[in-house]
């Protein structure tokens, strides 16, 4: 009896020591953070500004004392090298570099590959930009969260804005990149549109390869079909190339273009984009956000970013800042819960779920399934004398909770349950 009692006491003591070791981690001299972004290839027009934003914002965070006195030290990994090499570099940075936090990735395909690896490595992974809804709907993670919306939120908002702008739409075609994002975003858009407007005819579904440089075949077919609306959820250099070639061929004169990711291309495309194109910002990210005209944090960052790069911030920039703000807020929450002591990776990972924080625009909430809730802004392009490129007018902001799949449900099916009443919800903000 005494031996059993002693054994129980010893077991309890060992468990207590193990627990205290896990909770009372020594405060590090620095926090190493790995960041994946496109630094080469056509998507670098999107990834390089994000890197510049990370450098600028981390410098600001460190100048203000870092995270509880610990400075952030970033390591950047190029997503443009391909999935296999990216994954190899990801593992190397985590395992050999003693990196506790990763911000990954831009590409939806890369997020699908990296998420289970991050969980196996027990490294905190913040998906800072990818849009695939499947990554968090198909599996529940502890160490993986997302600090922005997914494709469902973005596509539902785009459909609502399209039907507000062109309620009598009768035909549509899609021209998307042939990979996870292009296929998944179209499925969500199509299911939502046909639920709210079942008589719309889909006249073409075109999926050129990722990184294509010639869209003449697709443009010729679209000109022959003459759909009322052309959707493209392409982004980066692919979108820029398509729009320039479509503009030169006059395609935009015969069809309304819907470009949910084109906020990032406005400044680069300039006059190639005509007035009246529907443009989304993958969130409520816009340097001329109608609700944040007097937001000092936003305005100061826009100025510093433009001084540093010569360009206005695009949504990849906002998502990078949002990822870093989420990281800081997650650590602060975990430190507070840990009575001021430096937290373990597990404590921070747990703190990220249920976290609420503010990026450069509206508040973001990360749900229990790791999915971020982020409002969506869309508008119509309009040329003005104030800028050398189109800006947005007639903007609408859609609350995230209205247009995001509930926890535990699958997006392609959930969007089929959306009711027409959603189009007139009083919480949708319209700016005319």
N, C-alpha and C positions, 0 to 999 in steps of 0.2 A: 504493500500500500504506500509506504513511504517512498519507495523507488519510483512508483508511478507519479506521485505528487511532485517529486523532484524533477522528473522528466518534463512534466507539464510546465513547471516554473521556468526551467531552462529554455523550453521551446518558446514560451512567452517572452522571455528576456531577449532571445535571439531575434524574434519577430520585431520587438520594439527597437532594437539596434538597427535592424534592416530598414524599418520605416523611417527612423530619424535620419539615417544616412541618405535615404531617397529624398527627404524633404529639405534637409539642411545642406544643400549643395554649396560649395564655396563660391563666392562671388568672383566671376572671371575678370581678367584684365580687359578683355574685349569680347564682343559677341560677333562671331564669324557668321556671315550670311551669304549663301550662294544664290545667285540670281541668273535665271536663264532668260534670254531674249534673243531675237534675231539680229545678229551683227553683220550678216552677209546674206546675199541673195536678194530677190525682189521684195521680200518681207522686211528687209532692213530699214526701209523708209518708215516703217512702223516701230521696229525694235530699237533702232539707234536713238530716236528721241526719248524712248522709255529709259534707256541707259543714262542719258544725260539728266533726265529727271531724277533717277535714283541717286546719281552722284551729287546733284544739287541738294536734294532733300535730306540725304544722309548727312551731308555737311552741316545743314541747318540743325538737324537733330543732335549731332555731336557737339555743335557749338553751344547748344542749350543744356548740355550736361549728359547727353546720351540717354540711355535707359537706366534710371536709378544710378547714375554715375558711370555706367558701362558704355563705351563707345562701340558703334556698329562698324565692322570692317567687311566690305563687300568683296565677293569674287564673282566675276561675270563669266557665263558660259554661253557660247554661240549656239542657238537652236538651228542655225542654217547649215550645220555640218551633217544633218540627218539624224534619224531617230536612234540608230544603233550607237553611233559615236556620242551622241548627246547623253544617252543612258550610261555609257561608260564613264564619261566625264562627270556626270551627276554622282555616280558611286564613288569615284575618286575623290571628289571634293568633300563628300560626307565622311568617307572612311579614313582617308589619309590626311585630310585637312582639319579633322576634328570640328566640323561645321555642325552647329545645332539647329540651324534654320535654313530652309530653302524657299525661295520664291520662284515657282515654276508652274505653268509655263504660258507662252502665248498660244501655241498651236493646240487645238483640241485633241489631235492625235497624240501629241506628246503628253498631254495631261492624262489621257487614258493609259498610257504606258507607265508613266512615272508614279501615279497615285499608289498602286499596290506595292511598288518598290519602296517608296517612302514609308509605307506602313511596316514593311518588313525590316527596314533599317531603323525604325523608331526615331525618325527625324521629323521635326515639325515642318510641314510643307504647306505653304500658302499658295493656292492657285490664284495668281494675281490678274490673269486676263482671259484665259481660255473660256469658251462659251458652251461646250458640250454639256447637256443636261444629264446625259447617261452616267457620267463618272460618279456622281453622288446619288443617283437614283437606283443604280444597279447594285451598289455595295455601300455599307456603312463603315466609315473610317473614324479612328480616334485622332490620328496625327495629321490628317488632311482636311483642310477647310478652304473655302473660297470667299474672297472679300468683295466680290461683285456679282452681278446677276448672271443667269445662264441664258441659253438660247430661247427657252420658252418665254421668259419675261420679255425679251427683246422682240421676238416675233409676234407675240400677242399684241404688244403695244403698236407695232408697225401695221398690223392688220387693222386695228382700231383707227389709227390715224388715216390709213388709206380709205377706209369706208366713210370716214368723216369728210375727207377731201373729195372722194369720187364715189358717192353712194350708189350710183347706177352702173358700176363696173360690170361688164359682161364677158370679157376675155382677158387672159393673163398668160404670160410665158415666163420661164425662169432660166437664168444663165448663171450657174454657180460653179465654183471650183469643185473638182472631183476628189473629195476626201471627206473625213468625218464631219467637219463643220458644214460644208456645202450641202451634203446629203441630209444631215439631221435638221438643219435650220429650215430647209425646204419642206421636209415632212411636217414640221410644226406649223410653219406658215400655211401650207396647203390645208392641213386639217382644221386649223382655226378659221381660215377664210371660207371653206366649204360648209363649216358649221353655221357661220353667221350669214353667208350668202351662197346657198347651195346651187344656184343656177349659173354661177360663174363657170365658163368653159376654159379648161387648161389646154392651150393650143401647142405648147412645146415645152419640153424639159431637157435642157442642154447642160452638159457637165464636161467642159474642157478640162484638161489636166492642170493640176496645181503648177503655177509658174509658167503658164503658156504665154507666148509673146505675139501670137497672131490669132485674131478672132474674126478674120474675114469670113470664114465659113458660117460661124454662128450669126454674125451680123447680117449676112445675105439671107439666111433662112428667116430671121426675125423680120426683115424688111418685106419678105414675100408673104409672111403670115399676118403682118400688121396687127398684133394684139393691142388692145387698148392700154394695157399695163405690162411693163417688163420689170421683173424683180431680179435683183442680183445682190446676194449677201457676200459677194467677194470683197476682199480687203487688200490693203497694201499695194504693192506694185502691180499685182494682177488687176485690181480694180482700176487703177490709174490707166493702165494700158488699154483696157476694154473701153473705158469712157472716152479716151482720146480718139480711138479708132471709130467708135460709134458716133462721136461728134463730127468727125471728118466725113463720115458717110451719110450724115443727116438722119440717123436712126431716131434721135431724140425729138425730132420734129413730128414724128408720126405716132409715138407712144409715150405715155407717162412713165418716167423712170422712178423706181422705188429702190433706194440704196440705203439699207439700214445701218451700214458701217461707214458711210461716206464722210462723216464729220472729220475723219482723220485725213481725208484727201482734198478737202476744200481749198486749202492754201496752195497745194501743189498743182491742182488741176486748173485753177484760175478760170479764165473765160471759156474753157472747154465744157463747163457745166452751164447749161442755160437756166433761166429762171423757171421756178415751178417744179423742180425735182424734189421728191420726198427724200429727206435725209435723216438718218438716226445717229445717235451719239453713243450707243452701247452703254447706257446709263443716263444720268442727267448732267453729263459733262460738256460744258461749252463755255468758252471764255467770255461770251456775251449772255450768260444765263440770266433770264429776266428776273428771277427771284433773288439773285445774288449780286446785284449791281453794287451794293455797299458792303460786300463781304471782304473785309481787310485781308484775311488769310488767302482767299482766292486771288484778289487783285495783286497782292504783293508777290505771290508765286508767279502769276502770269508775267509780271514785269521782269522778275529775276530770270525766268526761263527764256523770255524773248531776248534779254540782254546777253544771256549765255549762248543761245543757239541761233538767234536771228529769226526765229519763227514763233508762232503762237502755239501753245500746248494743244495736243490732240488727245483723243480718249485713251490711248495707250499710256500717255503721260499721267493722266488722272488716275488710271487704274494702278500704275506703279506707286504713285503717292498714296493711294488708298490702301494698297497692300502693306506699305510701310507704316501708315497710320494704324492699321489693324494690328500689325505686329507689336508696335509700341503699346497700344491699348491692351492687348492680350497679356503682355508682360506686366504692365502696371496692375492689371486686375489680379494676376497670379501672385505678384509680390504682396499686394494688400491682403489677399486671402492667406498668404504664408507669413503674416505678421511681420512684414518688412524684410524677410530673408529672401535671398535669391532663389527662384523656383527651379524645379526640375523641368525637363522637357515635357514630361507627362502632365505636370501641373499647368504649364502654359497651353498645351494642347487641349486640355479640358476647359481652361478658361476661355479659349477661342469660341467654344460652342456656347451660344447665348450672349455673345459679346455685342454691345452696341457702341458705335463710335462715329465720329464725323470725319469725312475726308475733306476735299476742297469744296464740295457742294452739299447735297442733302445727307441726312443720317443714313447709316448702313447698319443692318442687324444681321448677325450670323445665326441661323437657326440651329436646332439641336442636331440636324442631319449634316451640318457643316456648310449649308448653302447660304450665301449672302443674299439679302433682300436689298435691291437697289432700284430707285425710281428711274423712269425712262423718259427722255426728252426727244421729240421729233419736230421737224419744221420743214418749210419750203425754202428752196434757194432763192435769193434775191440779190441782184447786183446793186451796189450803192457807191457813191463817190468816196465814202470814207475808207474803203478797203479795195485792194487790187484783186480780190477774189470774192466769190459770193458768200454772203452771210445768210443766216436763217431768219425767217419771219413766220408769223402765224404759228408760233410754237405751242406745243401741248406737253404737259408733264403728267405721266401716268404713275399712280402709287404702286409700289412693288407688290404689296400684299394682295392686290386685286388681280394681278396678272401672272402670279407665280404658282406653279403646281404645289398643292399641299403636301406636307411630309407623308411619305409612304405610298404616294401614287406615282404613276408613270405619265410623263408629259404628253406623248402622242395620243393617249386615250383621254387624259383629263381635258385637253383643249376641246375635245368633241362635246364636252358638257357645258361649255360656256354659253350663257344666255344673251340674247340681243340687248337686254336691258343694260348690260355692262357698258355699251357704247355711250350711254347717257348718264353714267354714274356721276353724282355731284362732286365727288372728290377729284375727278380729273380736272386739271387746271389748264385753261386755254388762255393764251396771250395774243391779242390781236393788235 
